[in-house]
Amino acid sequence: MNWRLAMSAACLAASLAGGSSFASAAGAPEAAGVQALYKEHCAACHGETRFGGVGPALLPENLARLRKPEALKVIGEGRVATQMPAFGDKLSADQVQELADLIYSPVTPAPKWDEAEIRASQVVNADAGKLPDQPGPGLKGADPLNLFIVVETGDHHVSVLDGDKLERLHRFPSRYALHGGPKFSPDGRFVYFASRDGWITKFDIYNLVVVAEIRAGLNTRNAAVSGDGKWVMVANYLPHSLVLLDAKDLSLVKIIPTLNAAGDKTSRVSAVYDAAPRKSFVAALKDVPEVWEISYDPDAEPVAEGLVHDYQYREGHFTPAMFYPRRTLLKDYLDDFFFTQSYHEILGASRSASKGQVIFLDGRNKIADLDLPGMPHLGSGITWQWTDPTGRERTVMASPNLNEGVVTVIDLETYKVIKEIKTLGPGFFLRSHENSRYAFTDSMMSKENKNVLQVIDKQSLEVVGQINAKPGQTLAHVEFTRDGRYALASLWKDDGALLVIDAQTLEEVKRIPARKPVGKYNVWNKISRSEGTSH
């Protein structure tokens, strides 16, 4: 397959889907000046059609939670915990206002990516059923469960790494702007990628070939793979939808519009994750305060809607639950969330809230508040067993913070904060392993200390060490080998590297060159739902 041609075709498809360019916006400023401003400062991240790319789509329907005065501030000053830079030193106040007016004006014709477009985009390159179901010669005898999948955005490639020899086995071109977190089939053979411009790719790790691709949306948040390996669910920012695919060949099964309970508003999807023990996907909606659980269990209890006279005798309106959302209505939004190890609860928060929420999925209600500072990144949280001063063992969860230099440790029995561990600056990732006494956190949101990883002792809850890159560089995202012996960290540069760190001595033992490796994911740790990594 010609990947570069396919990427060009994707750009063409986006243009055809929503008009030739952003200049087709109805009611948008007529002056060519704002068009040139957008092209120079915004298009590289948000797309020439405003449908999104590395950054989100800039359309009125996607800006419901961002009022125009706030948008003016974001354009001028940047946005905390994102890649959005400040343009106040490059643009005048009038130019900032013109750009804000543009992004709040509709595109005509409206963006469209429905069933016909999705089905027409599907490409099947290989029949996985006819490929060898054993690791092939390309893996050179490596343990298929101790491989790493490394997303390198510097030149849009993916590497397959041997986690024992710590050597690259294979490297192949990817779609543009992959989401950092690929997902695996339950046996670890297949990995599924989602790109920000909506492409879903299925890759056979055993045979090192792309099996199939489909474009499930125009601007996509992430994807999840079901615990039985049969389904892929895609969370879209544009259009506002969840898209269900057959995991075998990525063919379209169902489009689920993300319409609120009242039926009068649609929403982007904050994130969708698999809850394998529950045989369901769980999704949070970004623009309405609802959490959805979507079962893929054929025997799931029907979903009751409206008033029910008698559950036992099904007196009321009941809908078969498979692939039908069961709603939890909340008072606040969830921009991200974290599963407890039992998968009975989720912990979530919004960017603007002063507290997090604990939601009991079976009861479909909030059961506790979380007293969290700043902007917790709960989706990057981890758990471990901690012995308190009385000798009692507790399960704790820890979360980094996108806006403050702190890691918050929470008792998952009481949902009370045990400790706030001060760090060198706001961070994005927190990682550990069952066999390691340490957890690693970054300060990548800090201007001064983004080059430093700090090491936390999981029993003393103290920072006990640090690993440094050169000042000005970014060091982030740790992932452990299957046995927990080594921790791999990413040096986020176009000519960057993977730093291999001995997880006991904390000494660097090796560097593997990589082109801006934004994330690396160990097959075993992911499919076993390790407590030390995100799920």
N, C-alpha and C positions, 0 to 999 in steps of 0.2 A: 504494500500500500504506500502511496506517495503522501507522507504526512504533511509536508509543506503545502501541497496542493489542497489537501483536506482542510488545513487551517484557513487557506484563502477562501475555500468554498464556504466555511463557517462564517467568515466575515461577510461574504456576499449574501448568505442566507439571512443574516441579521439585518442587512440593509434592506433586503426585499421585504422582510417581515414588518418593518416599521417605517418605510419611506426611505428615500435616498440618503438623507442625512438629518442631523438635528435641525437644519435650517427649515425643515418642513413643519416645525412646531407652529400650531395655530395660535395666533395672538402673541407670538414671541417677538422680541424686538427686531425691527426690520434691518437695522444697521448691520452692515457687514462686519463692523468692528467687534460685536459680541461673538459672532461666528468665529472670527479669527482668534479671539481670546480663548474661547472654549477649545478650539483645536490645539492651540499652543499649550494651554495649561491643564486641560481636563481630559481630553480625548484618550490619551495614552492609558489612563487608568479606568475611565468610565465608559469608553467606547465612543466612536464618532456618532453613533445613533442614540447615545445616552442610555443604551440598554445594559451597560455594565461590562466590566472586564475584571481586572484585578480589584477595582473598587466597585461598589454597588451601582445599580441603575439609578440615574438621576431623572426621575419622572414624578409627577404629582402623586400618583398612586403609591409610590414607594417612599414618600416623604411625609406620610401622615403623622408621624410622631416628632417630626422636626419642623417647628414653626419657622416662618421666614426670618424673623429677627435672629433666631438661633443659627439658621443657615448662614446668614451674613457673618456671624461671629466665627463659624467653622471655616468659612472660606478665608477669612482674614487671619485667624489665629491657629488653624489646624484643629485636629480633634484628638483628645487623649485616648491612648490605647488603640490607635489605628495607624495606618500608614498615610493618613491624610496630612500633608504638610501645610504650613502657614503661607499664605500668599500676600499678607498685608504689606510686606516690603517690596512686592513686585507690582501690585495693582493699586490703583486709586480707589477711593470710596465709591465713586461713580461706576467704575469697572466692576467692583464687587457686587454692587447693586444690579447691574445689567446681567451678570452671570446668575445671580439669585432669581431674577425675573425669568430668565430663560429656563432654568431647571424646574420652576414651578408652573411652566406652561405645558399643555398637553402636546403630544406628538400626533400628527395626523398623516396617514391613518394610524389608528391605535396599534400598539404592538400586538402581534398575533402569533401564537405558537400552540396550535391545538392538535387534535388527533391526527389529522391528515399530514401536518408538517412533521410530527414526531415519527409516524410510521415511515414516511418517505425518507427520513434521514438515516434509517437503520442500515448498517453495513455489517455483514457476517463474513469474516475472513477465514474461519476454520470451523469445522464441526468438532467440538470438544469431545463428543462421544466416540469419534474415530481416532483421536489422538491417544498415544500411550498414557495409561493411568499410573505410571511409575516415573520417578524423577529421571530425566533424560541425561544424555552425556554432557549437555551444556552446563550442568550443575557440578560436574567434576567430582562426584561422590560426596558433595557437601550434605550435611544434615538438613533436609528440607524444612524442618521445624525450627532451625536456628539460622534461618536466612533473615536478612534485613532488606526491606524495600525502602530505597532512599529517593525522595523527591528533590530534584535539583532544578530550581527555577531560574538559575543563571542563564542556562541555554535550553530550558524546557526539555529535560531528559529525566529518566528514571534509571537508577542503578539497582542491581541485585547483588547483595554482599554476603559472603560466607562469614557467618558469625563465629566460627571456630578458628579459621585461618586469618580472619579479618582482612580479606582480600576481595576485590571486585570481581564478580564472575561474568557480568553482562551489563550492558548499558544500551538503552533504546530511547528514541525521541518520543515525547509525550505531547498531549494537547497543550494549548496555551493556558497558563495560569491555573495549574492544578490546585485543588483544595489540598492543604497539607496532610490530611488524614485519610489515606486509602483504607478500604475495608476488605476483609478476607472471607473466603468460604470457610465453613466449619472445619474442613479437613486441611486447610492451609494451602490447597493447590492453586486456587484462583485468587487474584486480587482485583478489586474494582476501584477505579479512579473516577472522581468527579471534577470537571473543570469549571471555572467560574462562569464560562459562557455556555454551560449547559450540557456539555458532552460527557457521557458515561462510557468508560472503556473497561472491557473485561480482558484480563491478561492471564494466560496459562503459565504459571511459574515453572512447572515441571518441564514444559516444552519450549518455554521462552518465546511465545508467540501471542500476538493480539488475536483474541477469538472473535470479538464483536464490539460494535460501538453504536450508540444512538444519541441523538440530541434531545434530551428530555425537557429542556427549557431554554430560555434566553439568558437568564442570570440565575445561577444555581448556588445554593448555600452549601449543601453536603448531601451525602447518600449513606444508606445503611443496608446491610445484608442480613436477611433473616437467619435465625438460629438453625433452621433446617436446611439452609442453603438454596431454597427454591425461589426466593423473591429478592428484589432490590427496590427500595423505596427512595425516591429522590425528593429533596426539599427545595422548592423554588422560591426565589425572590420575585422572578418575573417569568411567566405569568404567576399569579398567586395560586399556587397549587402544590399538591403532592402527586407524584407520578409513580405508579406501580409497574415494575418491569418483571418479566420472567427472567430469572437469573441464568437460565440455560443459554439463551441467545440474545438477551436484552430486548426482546419484543415487548411492545406495549400491552399491558393488561388492563389498566384502568387509570383515568385521571380523576383525582379527587379535588374539586375546587375548595379552597380554604375560606369558606363562608362562615361567619360567626353564627351563634345560636339564634340570634334574632333574625338572621337572613338579610340584613341590610348593609353589611360591610364585609369586604374581603381583606385578606391579610397575607403578607409575606410569611414564610416559615422560618423561625429562628434556627431550628435544628431538628433533625430526626435521628433517633438512635434505636438500635435493636435491643429489646428486652427479652433475651432468649429464654430465660426460665418462665416467662409469662406467655411465650409464643405470640409476641406482639411487637409492633413498632410504637414508639412514643414520640410525639412531636409537640413542640411549643410554637405558638403563633406570635409573631413579632408585633402585630398591630392591633390585636385584640387579646384581652386577658383570658386565654383559654389554653388548656393542655388537652391533647387528643391521644387516646390509646386506640390503635388500629390492629385488631387481632388478625393473625394468619392461621389461627386454629379453626378447622372446619367444625369442631364441636364446641366452640365458644358460646357462652350464654348470649341470647339475643339482647340487642340494645333497646331499652325502653325510652320512648320519647313522649313528652307531654305528660298528662295526668294518667296514672295507672291505678285502677280500682283494686286489682289483686294480682300480685306478681306470680303467686303459685299457679293460678289458673290462666295466666296470660291475658287478663282482662285489661286491655289497653292497647296502645300502638307499639308493637314490637317489631324490630327489624333484624334479620340475620346479621350476626356480628362480624363475620369474616369480611375484612376489607371495608368495614364501615366504622366511622369514628365514634368512640365513646368519649363524651366531653366532660372535662372538669372545669367548672367556671370559677374564675378567680377575681380578686379585686385589683391585682397588679399584673403587669406583663412579666414574661420570662424571656430574657434574651439568651440564656444558656442554662443548662442544668446538668446534674450529676446523679447517677443511680447509686443508692446504697448497694452493698454486696448482695443483699437478699433480693433486690429489685422490687421490694414492696413500696419503697418511697423514692421520691426524687427531691433533690435540693436545688433550688434555682433562685435567680435574681435578675433584676433588670438593671440597665446601665444607670437609671435615674433614681432607683429606690435606695432608701437608707437601711433597709433590712432585707434579708433573704427570706425565702419561704420553704417550708417542708410540706410536701404534698403526699398524702396517702393514696396510692393509686387505686386500691380496692374500694376504698370509701369515697373516692373522687372528691376529696376536700382537703383544705389546708389544715394541718394539725399543729403547726408551730411556726414561730418566727425565728429567724437567725439574726443575731446581733453582730452584724458584719460591718467593718469600716470601709470607706472608699468605694471601690468598684471590684468586688471579688470576681475571680474567674473560676467559677465553680466547675465548669466543664473540663477544666484541667486539674481537678482535685484528685487526690489519691487517699487510700485508707491503709491502716496497719493496726497491729495489736500493740497496745501501750499499757505498761504496768504503772498504776498510779501510786502515790506515796504510801498508801495503806496496803499495797501488795495485790490489789485487785486488778485483773486484766480487763481492759476496755478496748472496744473498737473505736478508733478515732478517724476523722476525716480532716485533711488539711487542704487549704486552698491558697493559691497565690493571689495577688491583688494587682489590678491593672492601673491603679491610680495612687497607691500608697506603698511604701517600702515595708511590707508586712506579709507574713504567712500566718493565716489564722487556723488554729487547731480546734476542732469541735468534737465533743463527746457525742457519738451517734445514739446513745441511749437517752440522754437528756436534751440533746441539741443545744447545750450550753458551751460557750467558748472556754476552753481549758487554758489556752495561752495565745498571745499574739507575739510571734517571733519577728523581731525587727530585722530587716534586710537592708541592703545598700540602695534599693530603689524599687519602683514598681516592676513587676515581672509577669510573664505570660505562662510559663510552664513550671510544673513541679512533677518530679519523677522519682521512683524508687523501684525496689524489687523485694520479693518475699525473703530472699537470701541475703539481703544487704541491711546493715544497721543504719545506712545513710539514705537521706533524700536530697536531691539536687534541685536547686531553684535558681532561676536567672533574674537579672535586673535589666532586661532588654528594653524596657520602657523608660529607663533612666538615661539622661544625657551624659552623665559623668561615669557611670559604672556599668554600662551595657556590655562591657568586655569581661565581666566577672561572673562566674558561677559560684554560688555559696553552697556549702555542704552542711546539712542539719543532721544531728544525731537524733534518731527517732525515739530514743528513750529519755534522754536528758532534755530534749526539745530546745537545744542550744545550737547556734552556728559554731561548727568546730573546724572549718577549713574553707579554702576557696581555691578556685582554679582560674587563672588569668590568661586572657589573650592580650594583644597589644592595645593600648589606649585608642579609643575611637572605633575599634572593631566590635562586632556583636557576636556574643557567644551564648547559645541558647539550645533548648530542646535536647534533653538527655534521654536516651533509651538504653536499656540493659540487654546484654546477651541472655540467652535462654536460662543459663545457670546462675546469672547474677554476678559473674566474675568480673566482667568489664562493663563500663558505662561509656556510651558513645555520645559525644556532644557535637553540635553543629557550629562551625565558624561561618557566619552568614556573609560571605563575600563571593563575587563572581569567580575569583580564584581562591575560593575557600577550601575547607577541609573538614573531615570528620576526625575529631580528637578522641583517641582510644585511651580511657583512663582506667587504671587498676582500681576496682571498687573497694579494695581494702586499704591499700597504701595511699590512694588518691594521687598517684604519680601518673603522668602522661607516659604511655609506652609506645605510641605510634600515631602517625597522621596519615590519613588517606585523602588525597586530593579530591575535591568535589566542587561543582559550580553552584554556589549558593544553596547548600543543602538545607532546605527549610524544615525538613522532617525526615526521620528514619523510624521504621516500625519493624519490630521483631515478630516473626510469624507466630511463634509459640506464645509469647506474652499476650498477643492480641486474641488469638483463638481460645486461650485458656482464661481470658478475662482477668489477667493478673491484677492484683490489688495495687500494684505500683505504677500502673499506666492508665491512660484514659480509655474508655470503652466506646 
